[in-house]
Amino acid sequence: MEERRQSRAEVAVDGGPGHAYTLYTLMEGLLDKLKLLNYDSEFTQEFKMKFINRHYFALQTNPGEQFFMFSSLAAWIIRKCGIRFETPQE
């Protein structure tokens, strides 16, 4: 009985059973926001990059490629705000 209580307490501290999927839902929200900014037509054509999938930043596959994609996206968003900003180099 006591073990059962401890496991419930651990679940409460860890954030519950759905906590492991938080990164995936955040990434899906990020991708939706990028689509509102016309990412799929403007960013991919300007930088000639492939589309990112809904789990691109949630799973670590190639950290160098992911960092370059992140910095390029950040620079593109900054330029979309009207601020001059250089494109990052690989």
Secondary structure, DSSP 8 states (H G I E B T S, - for coil): -HHHHHHHHHHHHHT-TTGGGHHHHHHHHHHHHHHHTTIIIIIHHHHT-----TTTTTS-S-HHHHHHHHHHHHHHHHHHTT--------
